[in-house]
Amino acid sequence: MTAQTVEDGAQMDIRAGEEAAPKGAEQTRPERYLELLGIAADAFFEGPDFAAALAFVSRLVLAEGTERVALHRRNADGVFEIASVEHAEPSGNAPALRNARYLALVAETREAVVLGGLTRSAAGDGHGARPGGSMFVPILSREGTWGVLEFVAERGNRFGPADLDFARDLCKLAAAALANADLARRANAAVDELRFLADVGETMVETLDLGTRLDRFLRAVVPRLADWAAVNLIGDDETIATVAIAHRDPALAEVVERLRGPYYGNSETNRGTPVALRTGRSGLLTGVDEQFLRLHIRPDTYDDIRALGGDASFVVPLIAHGRIYGALSAMRTERERPFLERDMRLIEELARRAAVAIANARLFERSSTVADAFQQASLPEKLPRVPGLVFSAYYAAGRREATIGGDWYDAFQLPGGRVVISIGDVAGSGLRAAVLMGCVRQLIRGAAQLQDDPSAILDAVDHAMRIDYPEAIVTAFVGVVEPAPRRLTYASAGHPPPLLRTAAGEITELATIGLPLGLRGQRASGTGTHLCDERSVLLLYTDGLTESTRDILEGERMVRAALSKPGIAYAPNVARALHDAVLTDGAHDDVALLTVSF
């Protein structure tokens, strides 16, 4: 491997360290370096403190004829800063600033730079005699050069090929340790976010009272995502009202309560909540100062809004089923914690869930069948429209009693055109089962934004469930459909296997293995792949479809027979046609069906 060698200011592309090692060099040095790399690997990967591990490894390197090891860390602006220095002598000099050009060269080329030849400082930096050899070796990440390790040889010595190979391997170990730590951090953050969304989702569905729902919702938003927040809804008479508001400081409770009721702002203004209600688009407002408030806040509420504080507002419309119900306003003090892109995405996701909760509450107020209203509102409002694919779905509540069930189906499109499909069944019934059903469905959606392996998606949901719902058991199937090659990648957690009908009418069962969510643990299922023929039909269903007659084998035979019929397989709504053909007397248990026609 080549490196860049700089000598007396001239740059040449020659073999790294060629003719640099003094004759008679110790033959066991490569063996010693292998030993050091083993020690370094243990240090980097055993604990979370990378800085301490690097300092420990650097001190070992100093004992091998190196005078100084320095870490130059690249900051967010791309500028290198000295993060740490280990020196053989306590009074050793820090790296000279003139090294910046070599650091820039390493960052640009992502290759090591070796300096050699000079015995006195040519830059007049006041350091006097300088070592005869230096190496600048990059620590690389996916984004580029994370940092550079500078190695300075003892006075009068030069580094050789074995030294450079060791330095490179050490930097590769450091890069792997950093990547490992970053993956762990991302995974922990993703799990934390999924748990947070699940917790908020539970608050949205565990009560039917809208005011209670929104108060609990805001207690989740504040203080994690905002200093204070408010939900402003449009009434039947088109007026805006502040129906929920929360502040992180309990001492302001009286102020908060005074702001409940008619909207505290100017409804005709061109900023903030009124704009979100008119356009249906989110907006970030900064520089919310006294002049802004004078223009856009009602005079009688001005003092109270000033008392709540905050100079930056992120306003998100609450939209469900194509209707704007209101807006969520989240306020922060920008200089203390500005809104980041990740924060705003999370607030928008919370607003979507709040909007569904509001829509559900309105449905409950107008519906005589609470169970049916809840279930329908919890299922996706519409199925994806994707060239080459046609989706149909149907849900039917069981006739046993008017209780809320835990069956669901879902289909949504990812960036790039792939479609995630899921279906599942929560053990039990009632409000708790329905709460868990909504949470699991949303957990699958969230996990699918982070990874596209169905088995890994189920693993992530299982992990979150075992923390928050340790007694719950859920069967589920997750698939990822690629439209162009008609490829289905799938995994199951104890759910009935899907059926695939070919254009010739043959029925194939897609083999699935895997324990239900809640029992899955480390025994994850594998991921299956199937290429679907043109005009084939994929059927996903819950066990209410086959167990209605109390004879599962007969139920499965009836489903296969119905799916094989062209009149059913190519009906305008395949799922509804299958339900009606199999369950001629209606479903005794809840049943959900989802079909994909290629």
Stockholm file with secondary structure:
# STOCKHOLM 1.0

chainA/1-598         MTAQTVEDGAQMDIRAGEEAAPKGAEQTRPERYLELLGIAADAFFEGPDFAAALAFVSRLVLAEGTERVALHRRNADGVFEIASVEHAEPSGNAPALRNARYLALVAETREAVVLGGLTRSAAGDGHGARPGGSMFVPILSREGTWGVLEFVAERGNRFGPADLDFARDLCKLAAAALANADLARRANAAVDELRFLADVGETMVETLDLGTRLDRFLRAVVPRLADWAAVNLIGDDETIATVAIAHRDPALAEVVERLRGPYYGNSETNRGTPVALRTGRSGLLTGVDEQFLRLHIRPDTYDDIRALGGDASFVVPLIAHGRIYGALSAMRTERERPFLERDMRLIEELARRAAVAIANARLFERSSTVADAFQQASLPEKLPRVPGLVFSAYYAAGRREATIGGDWYDAFQLPGGRVVISIGDVAGSGLRAAVLMGCVRQLIRGAAQLQDDPSAILDAVDHAMRIDYPEAIVTAFVGVVEPAPRRLTYASAGHPPPLLRTAAGEITELATIGLPLGLRGQRASGTGTHLCDERSVLLLYTDGLTESTRDILEGERMVRAALSKPGIAYAPNVARALHDAVLTDGAHDDVALLTVSF
#=GR chainA/1-598 SS CEEEEEETTEEEEEETTTTTSCTTCCTTHHHHHHHHHHHHHHHHHHSSCHHHHHHHHHHHHHTTTEEEEEEEEECTTSCEEEEEEEESSTTCCCCCGGGHHHHHHHHHHCSCEEEESCSBCSSCCSCCBCCSEEEEEEEEETTEEEEEEEEEECTTCCCCHHHHHHHHHHHHHHHHHHHHHHHHHHHHHHHHHHHHHHHHHHHHHSCCCHHHHHHHHHHHHTTTTCSEEEEEEECTTSCEEEEEEEESCGGGHHHHHHTSEECSBCTTCSSSHHHHHHHCCCEEEECCCHHHHHHHBCGGGHHHHHHHCCSEEEEEEEEETTEEEEEEEEEECTTTSCCCHHHHHHHHHHHHHHHHHHHHHHHHHHCSCHHHHHHHHHSCSSCCCBTTBEEEEEEECCSSCSCCCCEEEEEEECTTSCEEEEEEEESSCSHHHHHHHHHHHHHHHHHHTTCCCHHHHHHHHHHHHHHHCTTCCEEEEEEEEETTTTEEEEEEEBCCCCEEECTTSCEEECCCCCCCBTTCTTCCCCCEEEECCTTCEEEEECGGGTSTTSCHHHHHHHHHHHHHSHHHHTSSSHHHHHHHHHCTTCCSSCEEEEEEEC
#=GC SS_cons         CEEEEEETTEEEEEETTTTTSCTTCCTTHHHHHHHHHHHHHHHHHHSSCHHHHHHHHHHHHHTTTEEEEEEEEECTTSCEEEEEEEESSTTCCCCCGGGHHHHHHHHHHCSCEEEESCSBCSSCCSCCBCCSEEEEEEEEETTEEEEEEEEEECTTCCCCHHHHHHHHHHHHHHHHHHHHHHHHHHHHHHHHHHHHHHHHHHHHHSCCCHHHHHHHHHHHHTTTTCSEEEEEEECTTSCEEEEEEEESCGGGHHHHHHTSEECSBCTTCSSSHHHHHHHCCCEEEECCCHHHHHHHBCGGGHHHHHHHCCSEEEEEEEEETTEEEEEEEEEECTTTSCCCHHHHHHHHHHHHHHHHHHHHHHHHHHCSCHHHHHHHHHSCSSCCCBTTBEEEEEEECCSSCSCCCCEEEEEEECTTSCEEEEEEEESSCSHHHHHHHHHHHHHHHHHHTTCCCHHHHHHHHHHHHHHHCTTCCEEEEEEEEETTTTEEEEEEEBCCCCEEECTTSCEEECCCCCCCBTTCTTCCCCCEEEECCTTCEEEEECGGGTSTTSCHHHHHHHHHHHHHSHHHHTSSSHHHHHHHHHCTTCCSSCEEEEEEEC
//
